[in-house]
Amino acid sequence: MDFAQVELRAVGRAHNDIVTPRDDYWADVRTEIAIDGRRFGADALAGLEDFSHLEVVFYFHLVNESRIVSGARHPRNREDWPKVGIFAQRGKNRPNRIGVSRCRLLSVNELTLTVAGLDVVDGTPILDIKPWMQEFGPQEKTTQPDWSREIMRVYYAAGGASGD
Amino acid sequence: MDFAQVELRAVGRAHNDIVTPRDDYWADVRTEIAIDGRRFGADALAGLEDFSHLEVVFYFHLVNESRIVSGARHPRNREDWPKVGIFAQRGKNRPNRIGVSRCRLLSVNELTLTVAGLDVVDGTPILDIKPWMQEFGPQEKTTQPDWSREIMRVYYAAGGASGD
């Protein structure tokens, strides 16, 4: 079986005042996403302002290759939480280092998007931007283990937003 | 400004009976995702079965580079829908050709995941698998334009699942 190699090029870059990776309190973080003006014009974003939320695909560029986990580990190294596989958690030290998150879209100005609640650090390469459509979320009730509820308790809470 | 080049390697591959790309009726499509056994052991998936839904990042490998849209176009070429930017729609002919979807997890068996409702064709390279946590979805009410409601009308409907 052949497992494809894929070459991507960031379509933009995130700018905010989060210099050091942090675990929690993303709600108030405001980020500007600058789309690459050499490859894209404002028409690439036409109509995006009609959506309240985006789905952003980004690259955990600060994760060193040597830190990537391919097996199991305790999320956030919390030994009171179960040891689960890297594909059963959302930690950044993952194969391919891809992050996917939803955020609120505040404004579109030429090639700059301003968003709130995006969990990225300053300088993060942006791989894709998609509009959030409600129908693309799970339509049934979802279930998840208790540790994942705990880890998310203040993840998207407000507070501590002004830098590190 | 520097826009990073990123090299990825598929972590697995999707197998189902959808040979030709199709627009709609994904609810009943059943897909097996085979994780690359040369790079991963079953521990990479440990605990995943405690989640009802996954978020899957994949590669639209059938899209030829020459078909990638970098500006605006009518979604599905429907001229009765507005011409919107490629980042304001979820069409597959997009820069970096990355797809992101949620699906139901039916079972985990060693390195094979069985899922339902994943909108991929047979052979699709899988770039990442994340557990779906309810908290990672928008927590506020989201808004979106009418055309996006129309395009999704039967996207995740049941029916027509047995191949093409």
Interface residues (C-beta under 8 A of the other chain):
Chain A: M1 F3 A4 Q5 V6 E7 L8 R9 A10 V11 G12 R13 A34 I35 D36 R39 F40 G41 D43 A44 L45 A46 G47 L48 D50 F51 S52 H53 E55 V57 Y59 H61 S70 G71 A72 P82 K83 V84 G85 I86 F87 A88 Q89 R90 R94 P95 N96 I98 V100 S101 R102 R104 P125 L127 D128 I129 K130 P131 W132 M133 Q134 E135 F136 G137 P138 Q139 E140 K141 T142 T143 Q144 P145 S148 R149 M152 Y155 Y156
Chain B: M1 F3 A4 Q5 V6 E7 L8 R9 A10 V11 G12 R13 A34 I35 D36 R39 F40 G41 D43 A44 L45 A46 G47 L48 D50 F51 S52 H53 E55 V57 Y59 H61 S70 G71 A72 P82 K83 V84 G85 I86 F87 A88 Q89 R90 R94 P95 N96 I98 V100 S101 R102 R104 P125 L127 D128 I129 K130 P131 W132 M133 Q134 E135 F136 G137 P138 Q139 E140 K141 T142 T143 Q144 P145 S148 R149 M152 Y155 Y156
